[in-house]
Amino acid sequence: MDLFEAIKKRHSYRGGFEDKPVPRAHLRQIVQAGLDAPSGCNAQTPRFVIVDDPALVRTLAGMHDRNKAMQQARAFIACIIDKEPPAVYQGMSFQIEDCAAAVENMLLAITALGYGSVWVDGWLRIDGRAEIIGNMLGLPAGKCLRVLLPIGLPCEEIKPPAKKPFDQRAWFNAWEQGQ
Ligand SMILES: Cc1cc2nc3c(=O)[nH]c(=O)nc-3n(C[C@H](O)[C@H](O)[C@H](O)COP(=O)(O)O)c2cc1C
């Protein structure tokens, strides 16, 4: 799939998944796209735990009470950052940005391979879910789960939300007055 087609097609998929596994070769290809993302000072900070063990997948899937993509996921990618990110440049850390760049690359790869997913972040930060899942995945003390991507083959048509038109959000050379 062409890059621009993948960008247009990518959307948050919260519907059900077909009962088909995601082959490891595809999971590796998706995570490699995350590893290839840019990172501040090329520090390459995000780490990934790929969950495809059926029992563990079921346990994670059982934690969500609404999102069908989470409940029926055939695999998960857990994106891990440091709890207290060390500075890499003049006192600054870029771990959140590094993680976000990797996640977007992976979402595009997921789309290009015909799978669906959704960026799960806010949900993890409620009721200690990130810590609970982090413990299940054996994360060391200084690491935390920041984003979870459920993956599977979509079996529902989801209408993606509309994006505002170009002229309302982007301008050449100067901010457009009145916007
Ligand atoms: C930083 C961030 C956190 C997000 N957290 C969640 C989440 O916890 N649960 C969820 O269902 N979607 C989450 N999303 C997905 C957004 O709701 C979604 O991207 C937005 O509604 C736009 O829809 P689209 O992805 O289909 O373009 C998150 C997206 C981002 C970028």
Ligand as a Chemical Component Dictionary entry (heavy atoms), coordinates in Angstrom:
data_LIG
# 
_chem_comp.id                   LIG 
_chem_comp.type                 NON-POLYMER 
_chem_comp.pdbx_formal_charge   0 
_chem_comp.three_letter_code    LIG 
# 
loop_
_chem_comp_atom.comp_id 
_chem_comp_atom.atom_id 
_chem_comp_atom.alt_atom_id 
_chem_comp_atom.type_symbol 
_chem_comp_atom.charge 
_chem_comp_atom.model_Cartn_x 
_chem_comp_atom.model_Cartn_y 
_chem_comp_atom.model_Cartn_z 
_chem_comp_atom.pdbx_ordinal 
LIG C1  C1  C 0 -2.068  10.321 22.708 1  
LIG C2  C2  C 0 -3.303  9.552  22.319 2  
LIG C3  C3  C 0 -3.997  8.811  23.272 3  
LIG C4  C4  C 0 -5.110  8.054  22.916 4  
LIG N1  N1  N 0 -5.714  7.265  23.860 5  
LIG C5  C5  C 0 -6.779  6.512  23.500 6  
LIG C6  C6  C 0 -7.374  5.616  24.434 7  
LIG O1  O1  O 0 -6.947  5.463  25.583 8  
LIG N2  N2  N 0 -8.448  4.868  24.036 9  
LIG C7  C7  C 0 -8.948  4.971  22.761 10 
LIG O2  O2  O 0 -9.908  4.271  22.442 11 
LIG N3  N3  N 0 -8.389  5.817  21.833 12 
LIG C8  C8  C 0 -7.323  6.568  22.182 13 
LIG N4  N4  N 0 -6.724  7.386  21.234 14 
LIG C9  C9  C 0 -7.257  7.456  19.865 15 
LIG C10 C10 C 0 -7.978  8.788  19.612 16 
LIG O3  O3  O 0 -9.212  8.790  20.286 17 
LIG C11 C11 C 0 -8.160  8.950  18.092 18 
LIG O4  O4  O 0 -6.893  9.014  17.477 19 
LIG C12 C12 C 0 -8.944  10.206 17.721 20 
LIG O5  O5  O 0 -10.279 10.115 18.167 21 
LIG C13 C13 C 0 -8.956  10.466 16.211 22 
LIG O6  O6  O 0 -9.504  9.357  15.529 23 
LIG P1  P1  P 0 -8.660  8.568  14.413 24 
LIG O7  O7  O 0 -7.484  7.908  15.127 25 
LIG O8  O8  O 0 -9.627  7.576  13.860 26 
LIG O9  O9  O 0 -8.168  9.552  13.400 27 
LIG C14 C14 C 0 -5.593  8.098  21.578 28 
LIG C15 C15 C 0 -4.884  8.837  20.613 29 
LIG C16 C16 C 0 -3.745  9.534  20.957 30 
LIG C17 C17 C 0 -2.952  10.269 19.894 31 
# 
loop_
_chem_comp_bond.comp_id 
_chem_comp_bond.atom_id_1 
_chem_comp_bond.atom_id_2 
_chem_comp_bond.value_order 
_chem_comp_bond.pdbx_ordinal 
LIG C1  C2  SING 1  
LIG C2  C3  SING 2  
LIG C2  C16 DOUB 3  
LIG C3  C4  DOUB 4  
LIG C4  N1  SING 5  
LIG C4  C14 SING 6  
LIG N1  C5  DOUB 7  
LIG C5  C6  SING 8  
LIG C5  C8  SING 9  
LIG C6  O1  DOUB 10 
LIG C6  N2  SING 11 
LIG N2  C7  SING 12 
LIG C7  O2  DOUB 13 
LIG C7  N3  SING 14 
LIG N3  C8  DOUB 15 
LIG C8  N4  SING 16 
LIG N4  C9  SING 17 
LIG N4  C14 SING 18 
LIG C9  C10 SING 19 
LIG C10 O3  SING 20 
LIG C10 C11 SING 21 
LIG C11 O4  SING 22 
LIG C11 C12 SING 23 
LIG C12 O5  SING 24 
LIG C12 C13 SING 25 
LIG C13 O6  SING 26 
LIG O6  P1  SING 27 
LIG P1  O7  DOUB 28 
LIG P1  O8  SING 29 
LIG P1  O9  SING 30 
LIG C14 C15 DOUB 31 
LIG C15 C16 SING 32 
LIG C16 C17 SING 33 
# 
